[in-house]
Structures are given as structure tokens and as C-alpha cells.
């Protein structure tokens, strides 16, 4: 019965998490830290083969700056996941700059594979 309950909890966890950022910033704010903490708990319950941490920026500013900013955001989120107990070797950090930007492109997306 306990194992069934645990499987139900894992099945109810989100498939992805969005960590928001302030404009021009790569620092995790309180909301972002809470999201990263929730994602780390989910990762420990799911034990995925890979965790993709993909950084984005909004389209304002030069492409090179947006690429660097999106990478730093993703690296900061990956570090927060590792500090919260996620095995660093399963984290795949990517930067997309303003590519695929949505209304608020200032974010990092965390997804679980496998």
C-alpha cells in the first residue's frame, strides 16, 4: 500500500518546472529558489536518467549577451539543484538565449528524461 501511494505521488508530480528571473539578472530570487527546491524534491522521487536545465533570455539586448545570460541562469539553477541533493552528473545544462522566447523569456526550464 505504501509503494502504491508513493507511485501515485510520483505520477502526480509536474513534468517540468519554470524558474523565473528578473530582467538582466542571473540571480535566483525567492520564487526561483522555491521552484528549484520543488524540482529537486521531484527529481529525488523520480530518479530520472537525465535532468535538462535550459536557460532562456528575452529578446532585448545583443544575441551574444542573451546567450551568456541564459547559460549563467541555467548554471545557477543546476548548482541550486545540486546543493539540494540532485546528483550533478545527471544534470544537462543548455543555453538557448532568446531562441524559443515566449512572452516572458527570462526563465530556466527544468525537465526530466527517463
C-alpha positions in Angstrom: 0.0 0.0 0.0 2.9 2.4 0.8 4.5 1.7 -2.5 1.3 2.3 -4.4 0.9 5.7 -2.6 4.5 6.6 -3.4 3.9 5.7 -7.1 0.7 7.9 -7.1 2.6 10.8 -5.6 5.4 10.5 -8.2 2.9 10.2 -11.1 1.2 13.5 -9.9 4.5 15.5 -10.0 4.9 18.0 -12.8 6.9 17.0 -15.9 8.7 20.4 -15.9 9.4 23.4 -13.8 9.9 27.0 -14.8 12.3 29.2 -12.8 11.6 32.9 -13.4 14.3 35.6 -13.4 14.4 39.4 -13.3 15.3 41.3 -16.4 19.1 41.3 -16.9 19.7 39.1 -13.9 21.1 35.6 -13.4 20.4 35.5 -9.7 17.8 33.2 -8.2 15.2 35.2 -6.3 13.0 33.7 -3.6 10.4 32.4 -6.1 13.0 30.9 -8.3 14.7 29.2 -5.3 11.4 27.7 -4.2 10.8 26.4 -7.7 14.3 24.9 -7.9 13.8 23.3 -4.4 10.5 21.8 -5.5 12.1 20.4 -8.7 15.0 18.9 -6.7 12.4 17.1 -4.5 10.7 15.8 -7.6 14.0 14.7 -9.1 14.9 12.7 -6.0 11.5 11.0 -6.1 11.5 10.3 -9.8 15.2 9.5 -10.1 15.4 10.5 -13.8 18.2 9.4 -16.1 18.8 13.0 -17.1 17.6 16.4 -16.0 17.6 19.1 -18.6 18.2 22.6 -17.3 17.6 25.1 -20.2 18.2 28.8 -19.8 16.4 31.5 -21.8 16.6 35.2 -22.1 14.2 37.8 -23.5 14.9 39.2 -27.0 16.0 42.6 -25.8 19.8 43.2 -26.0 22.5 41.7 -28.2 22.3 37.9 -29.0 25.7 37.2 -27.5 24.7 38.8 -24.2 21.4 36.9 -24.2 23.3 33.6 -24.8 25.7 34.2 -22.0 22.9 35.3 -19.6 20.8 32.3 -20.4 23.8 30.0 -19.8 24.6 31.6 -16.4 20.9 31.3 -15.4 20.9 27.6 -16.3 24.2 27.0 -14.4 22.9 28.8 -11.3 19.8 26.6 -11.3 21.9 23.5 -11.9 24.0 24.5 -8.9 20.9 25.0 -6.7 19.6 21.6 -7.7 23.0 20.0 -6.8 23.0 21.8 -3.4 19.6 20.4 -2.8 20.8 16.8 -3.3 20.4 16.2 -7.1 23.4 14.2 -8.5 25.3 16.7 -10.7 26.2 14.1 -13.2 22.6 13.7 -14.3 22.1 17.5 -15.0 22.4 18.6 -18.6 22.8 22.4 -18.8 21.8 24.2 -22.0 21.5 27.8 -23.1 19.1 29.0 -25.7 19.4 32.8 -25.5 16.3 34.4 -26.8 15.5 31.3 -29.1 12.1 30.0 -28.4 11.3 33.1 -26.3 7.8 33.3 -25.0 6.1 36.4 -23.6 8.5 36.3 -20.6 11.7 34.7 -21.9 13.6 35.3 -18.7 13.4 31.8 -17.3 15.1 28.4 -16.9 13.1 25.3 -17.7 13.8 22.1 -15.8 12.6 18.8 -17.4 13.1 15.2 -16.5 14.1 12.5 -19.0 13.6 8.8 -18.3 
